[in-house]
Amino acid sequence: MQKIAILGTGAIGASVGLDLIEAGHDVILIDQWPAHVDAMKQNGLFVKMPGSEHQQAVKAYHLNEIYTLNPQLDVVLLCAKSYDSMWLTQFIKPYLKSDGVLVCVQNSFNDEWVAPIIGKERDIPCVIELSAAITEPGKVQRNTNRQGTWLGLGELDGQITPRLEALKNLLSIVGTTELTNNIFGSKWSKLIANSMTQGPIGMLGMKSSEAVLLDGFFEIALAAGMETFLVAKAAGFTIEPVFGLEQSDFDGSPRNAVELLYKTLVKHIGPHSRNAVVQDHSKGRRTEVDYLNGYVVKKGLECNVPTPMNTAVTKMNQMIADGVFPAEAQNLQRIQTLLT
């Protein structure tokens, strides 16, 4: 039986891990939050999702406990925040088999900095759409059940390989899983969606279902998404359908494609869902905005594509992190001053 590690067992990693463990796979959960690991060791992992609740005994490890593993991991699912990817990849590298794989189950383009560390031949990019939050150590509220969860997998070189097929079979336990020969096109599509939601909703400090109803929010989201689309095209990428959409859905104008991505993502928002940036601001943690809207700004500069809205969203979230403003609805007006 394959040995699988979930590296980073926040809300997404814990949700993925629970599904695989319940299906009978040999999975260990590794995390850097001591209280979370201790809770899972003592009480197991609890995940509540629409229509069901799950309490599962798990093998949870603190970082300083994995020296016992030796190089025996076949699959590592990296589910950490983007800013932790480099050091965690370096950390887990000695425990991955020579023919093992590391799958970046993350937002942004972590493969850019993970592949040089782990080796391009062992890195597999992944796109995931799954909404969840940790409510307290050892407990997760998963807002999208398995039927509503979507994953995309692809090799760096675009080939559809036997190991990719095997990973599809594995991750199909978690949600609908598709293979693509254009994984970076899929990642750009996800970044378009994230640029419209993560940073923009994050600066408002409220439930996602409430934020998308505010006057002026859609215009900000659409502007950010259009910039991301144009940067992707300028960088030479072909936008790939995600979330179960078809290529024909993207054959119209760029605006229609961006709007469709937005509307599809909004449909997946649960009534109580708070996105990751909102949660991070509320807990005083570092956000991933620099790797989402900020990544668009960086690539826009490289491709000579203006990104005023993504720049403003990135700046506003940094101002919240710095304590200049709270995360609140008034930031919809404040952000306009950053655009002038």
Secondary structure as GFF3:
##gff-version 3
##sequence-region A 1 340
A	DSSP	beta_strand	3	7	.	.	.	ID=ss1
A	DSSP	alpha_helix	11	22	.	.	.	ID=ss2
A	DSSP	beta_strand	26	31	.	.	.	ID=ss3
A	DSSP	alpha_helix	34	43	.	.	.	ID=ss4
A	DSSP	beta_strand	45	49	.	.	.	ID=ss5
A	DSSP	beta_strand	52	56	.	.	.	ID=ss6
A	DSSP	beta_strand	59	62	.	.	.	ID=ss7
A	DSSP	three_ten_helix	63	68	.	.	.	ID=ss8
A	DSSP	beta_strand	73	78	.	.	.	ID=ss9
A	DSSP	three_ten_helix	82	84	.	.	.	ID=ss10
A	DSSP	alpha_helix	85	92	.	.	.	ID=ss11
A	DSSP	three_ten_helix	93	95	.	.	.	ID=ss12
A	DSSP	beta_strand	96	105	.	.	.	ID=ss13
A	DSSP	alpha_helix	111	118	.	.	.	ID=ss14
A	DSSP	three_ten_helix	120	122	.	.	.	ID=ss15
A	DSSP	beta_strand	123	129	.	.	.	ID=ss16
A	DSSP	beta_strand	132	136	.	.	.	ID=ss17
A	DSSP	beta_strand	139	142	.	.	.	ID=ss18
A	DSSP	three_ten_helix	146	148	.	.	.	ID=ss19
A	DSSP	beta_strand	150	153	.	.	.	ID=ss20
A	DSSP	alpha_helix	162	171	.	.	.	ID=ss21
A	DSSP	beta_strand	176	179	.	.	.	ID=ss22
A	DSSP	alpha_helix	183	202	.	.	.	ID=ss23
A	DSSP	alpha_helix	208	211	.	.	.	ID=ss24
A	DSSP	alpha_helix	217	234	.	.	.	ID=ss25
A	DSSP	three_ten_helix	247	250	.	.	.	ID=ss26
A	DSSP	alpha_helix	254	267	.	.	.	ID=ss27
A	DSSP	alpha_helix	276	282	.	.	.	ID=ss28
A	DSSP	three_ten_helix	289	291	.	.	.	ID=ss29
A	DSSP	alpha_helix	293	303	.	.	.	ID=ss30
A	DSSP	alpha_helix	308	321	.	.	.	ID=ss31
A	DSSP	alpha_helix	331	338	.	.	.	ID=ss32
###
